[in-house]
Amino acid sequence: MTKRIRHRDWRWLALWWHHFFALWSTIDGQTRYSIPEELKKGSVVGNLAKDLGLGLSDMFDRKLRVASEAGKQYFSVDAGKGELVVNDRIDREALCGQSASCVLPLQVVIENPLHLYRIEVEIRDVNDNAPKFLSKEKHLKIAELTAVGARYPLETAQDLDVGSNSLKSYSLSKDECFSLKIKELANGRKVPELVLEKTLDREKQGIHQLLLTALDGGNPVKTGTSKITVTVLDNNDNVPVFKKPLYKITVPESSQSGLMLAKVEATDQDEGVNGEIEYSFADHTPEILRSIFQINSATGEIFLKGKLDYENFATHELDISAKDKGIPEMEGHCRVQVEVIDINDNAPEIVLTSQPSPVPEDAPSGTVVALLTARDLDSGDNGKVTLGLPKGSPFKLKPSFSDNYALVTGRNLDRETFSEYNIEITATDSGSPSLSSKKTINVTVTDVNDNPPVFSQPSYDVYLKENGVPGPILYSVSASDLDFGENAKVSYSILDSKVQDVSVSSYVYINSDNGSIYSMHSFDYEKLKVFQIQVQAKDQGSPSLSSNATVHVFILDQNDNAPAVIYPSSAAMGSLSHQRMPRSAKAGHLVTKVTAVDADSGHNAWISYRLAEATDASLFTVSLYTGEVRTKRAVSEQDDSSQRLLIEIKDDGEPIQSSTVTVSIILEDGLHEPILDLRHKAAEPSKKTGRITLYLILSLASVSVLSLLTFLILAVKCIRNSRSSNTCCMRRTDSDDYKNPNRNLQIQLNTDGPIKYVEVLGGDMLSQSQSFRSCMSPMSEYSDFTLIKPSSTTDFKEVISVLDASLPDSTWTFESQQVSHANRF
């Protein structure tokens, strides 16, 4: 007889006796249901939502699903009612065989966050199988002289049901020569035996027809029958007898075909042909056993014919018959029990209970990624499985009940470094030698908006010519975001700020998609020289992140202003300028000085003067740079008393801008030069001259001493301040400073923000030259000094210089010599 054991059955039995404990904080206690087998499809097992404390909406939103460790999906969930229902026919005998307990373990998985619930469904047996004999008919041959009490083993019936529904008893039809006895084996198995109760008489009855009935304990009782035919034989009155009624052998499942497993031996006290014994398997031996084992009929040696598999059959039971060749034929019986020893011939297997869930990169350590189970069909140490991950993996395996594991995060993840992981899990059993297998699980890391947009550079310098057409692109800024999807989509905007008390948005516009900045109107360098734009780049994540960059817009001067005459004042008003001069004037006599200014800057503001037309071109000349009108020769009597000069004033820009002024000069007799009169008067003696001269000398000495002390104090203070702070000092020297102290410059220093500039105010319209020196504290490597605005066209009050650089490492000086286009008159 064969005992069949399924590896999975042992798993379920072990799980049934296993103590319940939690996997981690998301594992709840086990829930157990009990149902009979053979329920109709759709039958309710239990209210899963209620028992697990879940709402119906939770079951749908969190994608509740049921996974069966048995492989086949016997149950499903009615999401509308939250009930666990039967999904397919459940045959307990097919699932658990003869096991006393049949439990189907289920894993209920819900997501967001990932939770695992342990469910057990006990399958109760129903009496749906009747006892069954493998052979419907059995033939026995018994000699008539056989002693009373002889026993003949009969075939046992099989009942697939268990418990009270299993095989309980046998009965035998009534016969005065035979009775039935039940022999109980060590493993609890009951074997019927036919007992001879009365000496047989062949002449009286040669054949006995018996009916063996097997009964189970179900309600109603089910039965199975086998017909037994006993033929009474003459003579040959000794039956072959085995040395042992039971032979026990053990054999590894890896044994090769042809291996001799055991030798059974029987003896017969008869002689001759009546004592010759022939061995064979019992008639009811299944074909599957005949394919695995074979017996030598002459020697009783049992050989391995096929392949053993512990996972399918751990024990085999063979019924052996020994028959003599006498007439009548006599038969003896024994049983051989073969125990198969398990070897480690099955590699462990990793089964995913739930598919890996995408993991946010900011997920805390310990977040569940996937649920998996380790399986090994072997038993004992050969079936003990451990799982491992490669060293340095950002994930960990957390064991739960039985061979279930949770794949969890071991540390913080960064999608920008690794957007996905291929996790190789190794399963190793404890056999010798151990076997292993590997499984790769792909885990995707989802993006979280943890990176703000970053501009290609923190600030941008844009140079724009004045008088441009509104609408063209000034510049395009760009920012990138390391995040993904919506978190990486960048939009641009201009932060509100003021430029000359006007919102910067009225000057420029930015394309929110590509960062292109457009001008909204034309710019005038003379009104606006430089301004800043604060551009913000913001992503579309939640919450959104942003960063800022500064765009410095420098307006470049164009030669769009013609020189404007500011002296003579009448010419500046558009009228003819009238001047007088004596006929006695010599060569080089200063008649007048034409002064003009240009609102542009740089080369565009460099002014030159030229005599375009004259009544007598040989009499007058105009200085190219100062505009001084002087005589080229002495005035003669033949020269006209009225002279008209047309003076052209040009700048140095491209294209050249020019203007003209007309000067009318009247030559008069008897008109003296002011300087000669002053000299004549100075030559006249006076009584008070000596006393006044003494007072002047004393006053000059006092002023000089005070000026020297003041200068020394200011110099020391300037030196100290230049060493301790980022200050700038500027000194102007002018050829007329000593004569006119009111021409000293006023200095204003602005160092706010990245743009630093010096504003110089003051000066005389008629000063011939101006010399500037700027002194920077030793703080940087270089400095630039840029003229961005010339003097105004009316009062020559403002000169602005822009300093756009770092402060120098050592004291740095820069001298700018500017010819003023104005001659002292």
Helices and strands as residue ranges (DSSP letters): E 2-3, H 7-17, E 27-36, E 44-47, H 48-52, H 56-61, E 65-68, E 75-78, E 83-86, H 92-96, E 103-110, E 115-124, E 137-143, E 151-153, G 163-165, E 167-172, E 178-184, E 190-196, E 207-216, E 223-233, E 241-242, E 246-252, E 260-263, E 266-267, G 272-275, E 277-281, H 287-292, E 293-295, E 301-304, E 315-324, E 331-341, E 349-354, E 359-360, E 368-375, G 380-383, E 385-388, E 395-399, E 404-409, E 420-429, E 436-446, E 454-455, E 459-465, E 473-476, E 479-480, G 485-488, E 490-494, E 498-499, E 502-503, G 504-506, E 508-510, E 516-519, E 530-539, E 546-556, E 564-567, H 569-572, E 577-582, E 590-593, E 595-597, G 602-605, E 607-614, E 620-622, E 628-631, E 642-651, E 658-668, H 674-683, H 689-724, E 728-733, G 741-743, E 746-750, E 756-761, E 769-776, E 786-789, E 798-803, E 812-819
